[in-house]
Amino acid sequence: MLTTPRSPREMRGMTPVLFAHRALTAALLAVCAAAPGRAQDAEAAFYRTQTVRLIVGFGTGGGYDAYARMIAPHLAREIGANVIVENKPGAGGITALNSLVVAPPDGLRIMLANGWSSGLSQLNGAPGVRFDLSKVTHLGIVSASPSVWLVPAQSSLRAIADVRKMDRPLVWSGMSPDDGLYVGARVTCAALKLDCKIVMGYKSSSEAALAIARGETDSIFIGDTSANDYTRIGDTRAMATMARVRSRFFPDLPTIFEAEKLEPEGEWLLDFEATFERLGRILILPAGMPPARLAYLRAAVARAMKNPALIEEGEKTARYIDYVDPEATGQAMHKAIGGLTDAQKALVRRVLDPTK
């Protein structure tokens, strides 16, 4: 604790040893107070000569790529480095995540990951998963929003009752058993007890959405930001919001809970899926970051995410910023991944099993 300056009379009564001790203590306190500032100055100097890769586990043209390219210049200004977007598609983002967790913890690789599908892949023990989202370093959630069920604009499907009358399976667009499109479709079909088929192999969510316009599939389960883009083109139409809250893009569209009377298991499945959706677009680093560099990056990310210019740009392009700080992000991750009973985990694995 810092002490107030002593009067000359008080100082005359101090022994040389005591005086020296207190002088040393004051000097050490001054050094400690200045140390964090010097550490952050050193980190700023480090980044001025570096290039930071903002990694996206999907191809160009999709929602994650668009978000990353919107964020990159704002992040660059706050970090003080050159920030480039690097697309590393593969296995619904798993390939890029696996690479990130074994990368050097030097702060030069940041990933904009899909917390929703990645967390579910980890929970479900998907083949190839070599990461643990509870052990990576969190920089915060950029945005999170409910998903929407889309059908072709000219489809005769107007309500769940119309789907039940079909004389064939409802065909969904998907990428792989590890991506959110697949997971959402499987959960929806299980919760509503629908006869469904998922066509996989599309390389991006934009390509999967185009499959509807081409008449290859009947439905897609996709985040409302992307759903808004696709419906504005006119090729698709929204049928339901797949959460308890309505989408800001489709305020008049009923939620699945409003549109359908659900059995308890189906209700739980849809709530469970929505819990993972709230992990949203999450910024992560490898574990083991040096404390000073991590503090510098977290402060820079917070400033970028709260920058009115970025927020305004997101609103203009319908890509909203709903920043969640690292501590709350970690808590949300724990709730989603660590909060299930063994019976609930078994149910999820059964529903998402691609062999069934």
C-alpha positions in Angstrom: 0.0 0.0 0.0 1.4 3.4 -0.9 2.0 5.7 2.1 1.6 9.4 2.4 4.7 11.6 2.4 6.2 12.2 5.9 7.0 15.5 7.4 10.6 16.6 7.9 10.1 16.1 11.7 8.9 12.5 11.2 11.8 11.7 8.9 14.4 13.0 11.4 13.1 10.5 13.9 13.7 7.5 11.6 16.8 5.4 11.8 18.9 5.1 8.7 18.0 1.4 8.3 14.2 2.1 8.6 14.5 5.0 6.2 16.4 2.9 3.6 13.8 0.1 4.0 10.9 2.4 3.4 12.6 4.1 0.5 13.3 0.7 -1.1 9.7 -0.4 -0.5 8.4 2.8 -2.2 10.7 2.2 -5.1 9.6 -1.4 -5.6 5.9 -0.3 -5.5 6.6 2.2 -8.1 8.3 -0.4 -10.3 5.5 -2.8 -9.9 2.9 -0.2 -10.8 4.8 0.7 -13.9 5.5 -3.0 -14.9 2.1 -3.8 -16.5 2.3 -0.7 -18.6 5.8 -1.6 -19.8 4.7 -5.1 -20.6 1.8 -3.9 -22.7 4.2 -1.5 -24.5 6.4 -4.4 -25.3 3.5 -6.4 -26.7 2.5 -3.5 -28.8 6.0 -3.2 -30.2 6.0 -7.0 -30.9 2.8 -6.8 -33.0 4.0 -3.8 -35.0 6.3 -6.1 -37.0 3.9 -9.1 -37.2 1.2 -10.6 -39.4 -1.8 -12.1 -37.5 -3.8 -14.8 -39.3 -7.5 -14.8 -38.6 -8.4 -18.3 -39.4 -11.8 -19.4 -40.7 -12.6 -23.2 -41.0 -14.8 -22.7 -44.0 -14.4 -21.6 -47.6 -14.9 -18.1 -49.0 -18.4 -16.7 -49.4 -20.0 -18.1 -46.3 -21.2 -16.3 -43.1 -18.0 -16.9 -41.1 -15.8 -15.7 -44.0 -17.9 -12.5 -44.2 -17.7 -11.9 -40.5 -13.9 -12.4 -40.4 -13.3 -10.0 -43.3 -15.5 -7.4 -41.6 -13.7 -7.8 -38.3 -10.1 -8.0 -39.6 -9.4 -4.3 -40.3 -10.8 -3.2 -37.0 -8.8 -5.9 -35.1 -5.7 -4.9 -37.0 -6.0 -1.3 -35.8 -6.4 -2.3 -32.2 -3.6 -4.9 -32.2 -1.2 -2.9 -34.3 -0.5 -5.7 -36.7 -1.4 -6.7 -40.2 -4.4 -9.1 -39.9 -5.2 -11.4 -42.9 -8.1 -13.8 -43.2 -7.0 -17.4 -43.9 -9.6 -19.9 -45.1 -8.9 -23.5 -44.1 -12.0 -25.5 -45.0 -12.4 -29.1 -44.0 -14.7 -31.3 -42.0 -17.0 -28.5 -40.9 -14.2 -26.5 -39.3 -12.6 -29.5 -37.5 -9.5 -29.5 -39.6 -8.7 -25.9 -38.9 -9.4 -26.3 -35.1 -7.2 -29.4 -34.9 -4.4 -27.3 -36.5 -4.9 -24.4 -34.2 -4.7 -26.3 -30.9 -1.2 -27.6 -31.7 0.1 -24.3 -33.1 2.6 -22.3 -31.1 0.8 -20.1 -28.5 2.4 -16.9 -29.9 -0.7 -14.9 -30.5 -0.2 -14.9 -34.3 -3.1 -17.2 -35.0 -6.6 -16.4 -34.0 -9.5 -18.5 -35.1 -13.1 -17.4 -35.7 -14.6 -20.8 -34.8 -18.1 -22.2 -35.0 -18.7 -22.8 -31.3 -22.0 -24.4 -32.1 -21.0 -27.2 -34.4 -17.5 -27.6 -32.9 -18.8 -28.0 -29.4 -21.4 -30.6 -30.6 -18.7 -32.5 -32.5 -16.6 -32.6 -29.4 -19.5 -33.7 -27.2 -20.5 -36.3 -29.7 -17.0 -37.8 -30.0 -17.0 -37.1 -33.8 -14.2 -38.9 -35.7 -11.1 -36.7 -36.1 -11.8 -34.3 -33.2 -8.5 -33.6 -31.4 -9.5 -30.4 -29.6 -11.2 -29.5 -26.3 -13.0 -26.2 -26.5 -12.9 -25.9 -22.7 -9.1 -25.9 -22.8 -8.4 -23.5 -25.6 -7.9 -19.8 -24.8 -11.1 -17.7 -25.3 -11.1 -14.2 -26.6 -14.9 -13.8 -26.6 -18.0 -14.5 -28.6 -18.4 -12.2 -31.6 -22.1 -12.9 -32.2 -24.7 -15.6 -31.6 -28.1 -15.9 -33.0 -30.9 -18.5 -33.5 -31.1 -20.6 -36.6 -33.9 -20.7 -39.1 -35.5 -23.4 -41.1 -35.6 -22.5 -44.8 -37.5 -24.1 -47.7 -37.6 -23.2 -51.4 -39.5 -20.0 -52.1 -41.9 -21.9 -54.4 -42.3 -24.8 -52.0 -45.8 -26.0 -51.0 -44.5 -26.5 -47.5 -46.0 -23.7 -45.3 -46.3 -25.5 -41.9 -45.1 -28.6 -40.1 -48.4 -30.2 -41.0 -47.5 -30.0 -44.7 -44.3 -31.8 -44.0 -46.1 -34.6 -42.3 -48.3 -35.1 -45.3 -45.4 -35.7 -47.7 -45.2 -39.2 -49.3 -41.4 -39.2 -49.2 -38.6 -38.1 -46.8 -37.9 -34.4 -46.3 -34.5 -33.8 -47.9 -32.1 -31.5 -46.1 -28.8 -29.8 -47.3 -25.7 -30.6 -45.3 -21.9 -30.6 -45.5 -20.7 -33.3 -43.2 -21.8 -35.2 -40.0 -19.8 -32.6 -38.0 -21.4 -29.3 -39.2 -24.2 -27.3 -37.9 -26.4 -27.9 -40.9 -26.4 -31.6 -40.3 -26.8 -31.3 -36.6 -29.7 -28.9 -36.9 -31.5 -31.1 -39.4 -31.0 -34.3 -37.3 -32.2 -32.6 -34.1 -35.2 -31.1 -35.9 -36.3 -34.4 -37.4 -35.9 -36.2 -34.2 -37.7 -33.6 -32.1 -40.6 -33.4 -34.6 -40.5 -37.2 -35.4 -40.2 -36.5 -39.2 -39.1 -38.8 -41.9 -35.9 -37.1 -43.2 -32.9 -37.6 -45.5 -29.8 -35.4 -45.4 -27.7 -34.9 -48.5 -24.1 -34.2 -47.5 -21.0 -33.1 -49.4 -21.7 -29.5 -50.0 -18.5 -27.5 -49.5 -20.0 -24.4 -47.8 -23.2 -23.2 -46.3 -23.7 -20.9 -49.3 -23.4 -23.9 -51.7 -25.8 -25.9 -49.5 -28.3 -23.1 -49.6 -28.0 -22.9 -53.4 -29.0 -26.6 -53.5 -32.5 -25.5 -52.4 -32.8 -23.0 -55.3 -31.6 -25.8 -57.7 -34.3 -28.1 -56.4 -31.8 -30.6 -55.0 -33.1 -30.4 -51.5 -36.2 -29.3 -49.6 -34.8 -27.6 -46.5 -31.8 -26.2 -44.7 -31.1 -25.4 -41.0 -29.0 -22.3 -41.0 -28.1 -19.3 -38.8 -30.5 -16.4 -39.2 -27.8 -14.0 -40.5 -27.2 -16.2 -43.5 -30.9 -17.1 -43.7 -31.6 -13.3 -44.1 -29.1 -13.1 -47.0 -30.7 -16.1 -48.8 -34.3 -15.0 -48.4 -33.6 -11.5 -49.6 -32.3 -13.0 -52.9 -35.8 -14.6 -53.3 -34.8 -18.2 -53.7 -35.8 -19.4 -50.2 -38.5 -18.8 -47.6 -38.3 -19.0 -43.8 -40.6 -21.6 -42.2 -39.7 -21.3 -38.5 -37.1 -19.9 -36.1 -35.5 -22.9 -34.3 -35.2 -21.4 -30.8 -37.4 -19.9 -28.1 -36.6 -16.4 -29.1 -37.6 -14.9 -32.5 -35.0 -13.7 -34.9 -34.3 -10.0 -35.3 -34.3 -10.6 -39.0 -37.7 -12.4 -39.0 -39.7 -10.8 -36.2 -43.0 -12.1 -37.5 -41.8 -15.6 -38.0 -43.0 -18.0 -35.2 -40.5 -20.0 -33.3 -40.7 -23.8 -33.5 -42.1 -23.8 -29.9 -44.9 -21.5 -31.0 -45.6 -23.4 -34.2 -45.7 -26.9 -32.8 -46.8 -28.7 -29.7 -43.7 -30.7 -28.7 -43.3 -33.8 -26.6 -40.8 -33.4 -23.6 -37.9 -35.1 -25.3 -38.3 -33.1 -28.5 -38.5 -29.9 -26.5 -35.4 -30.8 -24.6 -33.5 -31.6 -27.9 -34.3 -28.3 -29.4 -33.4 -26.4 -26.2 -30.2 -28.4 -26.1 -29.3 -27.4 -29.7 -30.1 -23.7 -28.9 -27.7 -23.8 -25.9 -24.9 -24.6 -28.3 -26.1 -22.0 -30.8 -25.5 -19.4 -28.1 -21.8 -20.2 -28.3 -22.0 -18.6 -31.7 -19.0 -17.2 -33.5 -16.2 -17.5 -31.0 -12.6 -16.1 -31.2 -10.1 -18.6 -29.8 -6.3 -19.0 -29.4 -4.1 -22.1 -28.6 -3.7 -22.8 -24.9 -0.6 -21.7 -23.0 -0.5 -18.1 -24.1 2.0 -15.9 -22.3 0.0 -13.8 -19.8 1.1 -10.4 -20.9 0.3 -11.2 -24.6 -3.0 -12.7 -23.7 -3.9 -9.6 -21.7 -2.9 -7.4 -24.6 -5.0 -9.4 -27.1 -8.1 -9.6 -24.9 -8.0 -5.8 -24.4 -7.5 -5.2 -28.1 -10.4 -7.6 -29.1 -12.7 -6.0 -26.5 -12.0 -2.5 -28.0 -12.5 -3.7 -31.5 -15.8 -5.5 -30.7 -17.1 -2.4 -28.9 -16.0 0.0 -31.6 -19.1 1.9 -32.8 -17.7 1.9 -36.3 -17.6 -2.0 -36.4 -21.0 -2.2 -34.7 -22.5 0.2 -37.3 -20.9 -1.7 -40.2 -22.4 -4.9 -38.8 -25.8 -3.4 -38.6 -25.6 -2.1 -42.2 -24.6 -5.5 -43.5 -27.0 -7.4 -41.2 -24.0 -9.0 -39.4 -24.5 -8.0 -35.9 -21.9 -7.8 -33.2 -23.1 -9.2 -29.8 -19.8 -9.3 -28.0 -19.5 -11.6 -24.9 -16.3 -11.3 -22.8 -13.9 -14.2 -22.3 -15.0 -15.0 -18.8 -18.7 -15.3 -19.7 -17.7 -17.2 -22.9 -15.9 -19.8 -20.8 -19.0 -20.1 -18.5 -21.2 -20.7 -21.6 -18.8 -23.3 -22.9 -18.8 -25.2 -19.6 -22.7 -25.1 -19.5 -23.0 -26.5 -23.0 -20.3 -29.2 -22.8 -20.1 -30.0 -19.2 -23.7 -29.7 -18.1 -25.3 -32.9 -19.5 -26.1 -36.2 -17.7 -24.9 -39.5 -19.1 -28.4 -40.3 -20.3 -28.7 -36.9 -22.1 -25.3 -37.5 -23.8 -26.4 -40.9 -24.9 -29.6 -39.4 -26.4 -27.6 -36.8 -28.3 -25.2 -39.3 -29.7 -28.1 -41.5 -30.8 -29.8 -38.6 -32.6 -26.6 -37.5 -34.3 -25.3 -40.9 -35.3 -24.9 -40.7 -39.1 -25.3 -44.5 -39.4 -28.9 -44.4 -38.3 
